[in-house]
Amino acid sequence: AGRLGGARCVVATKHAPDEFRTRRTWRRYPFMVLERLAYAMEDAVIVVSEGLASFLEETEHLPRRKMVVIGHGIDETSCVVPRPQARQAPGLPAFDPLLGAVGRLSPEKGQAVLLRALPAILAAFPRAGLVLAGEGPLRRELEAEALRLGIADRAVFLGFRRDVPALLGAIDLFVQPSIYEGFGISLLEAMAAGLPIVASRVGGIPEVVQDGATGVLVPPQDPAALAAAVVRLLRDGDAARRLGAAAARRARECYSLQAVATRVEALYREILERKR
């Protein structure tokens, strides 16, 4: 639309694989045709991770030369709420330790994997529990799975929340069990809050969370591996605190809004210079 409207330069942004690219429905093919036509008219495509760039190159045949990897940025100060204040957030259960996950309740986010990991975590930490913030099409199915697993009283579905910083300030460990993920902005929020993180090694996540340095990565769709990593960090408080502190530093240094804005501005200036 930008090119047809007479724009001298056109830059698009891709944040994540979506259902049109990953599910073979009738909509996939016309969507892909339109995408490729758009790519031909664009000067550059910002993608949020190398993992997503590889996916787009392989699946949509988007030329790598057109892609520029620039991750998301966050205002890290907005993700820090003092723990005593955070623990007063409405709806939070008194689990100890308290695990948390934030994201849309949809298949690619992998919350079912986390629920299946929870019984093993509870065997090691009987007073532990999980809160899941977010809404989505799988909520009823996930609630039924928690009931089937006998953990419905230890897995609390909070629904959509506007007070995510308070939730992050209240929990002890953040879990991101995604099956695929373009980037994972909720990971950045957890990092900025200084939380220890266990996440899946998929998509762009390994570019955000450095395994063993700013968090722990596990294979996707592996409840046993996920549970083992969570239990290991809960048992080793010093390691968990070190990972959380390192994650907060990385969020400040690499993913501030200013840092990301500077990269985007540099790209725009480069393209404008080429068009002269």
Secondary structure, 3 states (H helix, E strand, C coil): CCCCCCCCCCEEEECCCCHHHHCCCCCHHHHHHHHHHHHHHCCEEEECCHHHHHHHHHHCCCCHHHEEECCCCECHHHHCCCHHHHCCCCCCCCCCCEEEEECCCCHHHCHHHHHHHHHHHHHHCCCCEEEEECCCCCHHHHHHHHHHHCCCCCEEEEECCCCHHHHHHHCCEEEECCCCCCCCHHHHHHHHCCCCEEEECCCCHHHHCCECCCEEEECCCCHHHHHHHHHHHHHCHHHHHHHHHHHHHHHHHHCEHHHHHHHHHHHHHHHHHHHC
